[in-house]
Amino acid sequence: MKVVCPVCNRLFEAECTPYTTDYNNVKYYFDTEICMLAFLRDPENFIFKCKKSQ
């Protein structure tokens, strides 16, 4: 399955990375350890929030 690293926006295969974490019941995949560590320091900085239109 193709995924996008939330830190560097790089597209890669999820099966090819050991770097994952769960945050707010969502599993995030990272292409490098550096990206995962950056995310863990400040996850809210990398999460795209959708707003419902009213």
GUDO-259292 format. One record per residue (C-alpha): y, z, x; residue number from 0; chain; residue in one letter. Coordinates in nm, 2 decimals. Layout:
% residues N
+--------+--------+--------+-----+--------+---------+
:      Y :      Z :      X : num : cadena : residuo :
+--------+--------+--------+-----+--------+---------+
:      Y :      Z :      X : NUM :      A :       a :
...
+--------+--------+--------+-----+--------+---------+
END
This chain:
% residues 54
+--------+--------+--------+-----+--------+---------+
:      Y :      Z :      X : num : cadena : residuo :
+--------+--------+--------+-----+--------+---------+
:   0.00 :   0.00 :   0.00 :   0 :      A :       m :
:   0.34 :  -0.09 :   0.13 :   1 :      A :       k :
:   0.60 :   0.19 :   0.14 :   2 :      A :       v :
:   0.96 :   0.23 :   0.27 :   3 :      A :       v :
:   1.05 :   0.51 :   0.51 :   4 :      A :       c :
:   1.32 :   0.71 :   0.33 :   5 :      A :       p :
:   1.50 :   0.78 :   0.66 :   6 :      A :       v :
:   1.51 :   0.44 :   0.84 :   7 :      A :       c :
:   1.44 :   0.21 :   0.54 :   8 :      A :       n :
:   1.16 :   0.03 :   0.73 :   9 :      A :       r :
:   0.87 :  -0.12 :   0.53 :  10 :      A :       l :
:   0.52 :  -0.04 :   0.65 :  11 :      A :       f :
:   0.16 :   0.03 :   0.54 :  12 :      A :       e :
:   0.12 :   0.38 :   0.41 :  13 :      A :       a :
:  -0.24 :   0.39 :   0.54 :  14 :      A :       e :
:  -0.12 :   0.34 :   0.89 :  15 :      A :       c :
:   0.09 :   0.66 :   0.92 :  16 :      A :       t :
:  -0.02 :   1.02 :   0.97 :  17 :      A :       p :
:   0.34 :   1.13 :   0.88 :  18 :      A :       y :
:   0.37 :   1.24 :   0.52 :  19 :      A :       t :
:   0.52 :   1.53 :   0.33 :  20 :      A :       t :
:   0.54 :   1.64 :  -0.03 :  21 :      A :       d :
:   0.89 :   1.73 :  -0.17 :  22 :      A :       y :
:   0.95 :   1.81 :  -0.53 :  23 :      A :       n :
:   0.61 :   1.69 :  -0.63 :  24 :      A :       n :
:   0.67 :   1.35 :  -0.46 :  25 :      A :       v :
:   0.48 :   1.23 :  -0.16 :  26 :      A :       k :
:   0.70 :   1.07 :   0.11 :  27 :      A :       y :
:   0.57 :   0.85 :   0.40 :  28 :      A :       y :
:   0.74 :   0.81 :   0.73 :  29 :      A :       f :
:   0.68 :   0.55 :   1.00 :  30 :      A :       d :
:   0.76 :   0.79 :   1.29 :  31 :      A :       t :
:   0.75 :   1.16 :   1.36 :  32 :      A :       e :
:   1.12 :   1.15 :   1.43 :  33 :      A :       i :
:   1.19 :   1.02 :   1.08 :  34 :      A :       c :
:   0.97 :   1.29 :   0.92 :  35 :      A :       m :
:   1.15 :   1.57 :   1.12 :  36 :      A :       l :
:   1.49 :   1.43 :   1.01 :  37 :      A :       a :
:   1.38 :   1.43 :   0.65 :  38 :      A :       f :
:   1.24 :   1.79 :   0.67 :  39 :      A :       l :
:   1.57 :   1.91 :   0.82 :  40 :      A :       r :
:   1.77 :   1.78 :   0.52 :  41 :      A :       d :
:   1.56 :   1.62 :   0.25 :  42 :      A :       p :
:   1.84 :   1.59 :  -0.01 :  43 :      A :       e :
:   2.03 :   1.36 :   0.23 :  44 :      A :       n :
:   1.75 :   1.10 :   0.20 :  45 :      A :       f :
:   1.65 :   1.12 :  -0.16 :  46 :      A :       i :
:   1.79 :   0.86 :  -0.40 :  47 :      A :       f :
:   1.88 :   1.02 :  -0.73 :  48 :      A :       k :
:   1.87 :   0.81 :  -1.05 :  49 :      A :       c :
:   2.10 :   0.91 :  -1.33 :  50 :      A :       k :
:   2.00 :   0.84 :  -1.69 :  51 :      A :       k :
:   2.25 :   0.64 :  -1.88 :  52 :      A :       s :
:   2.36 :   0.81 :  -2.20 :  53 :      A :       q :
+--------+--------+--------+-----+--------+---------+
END
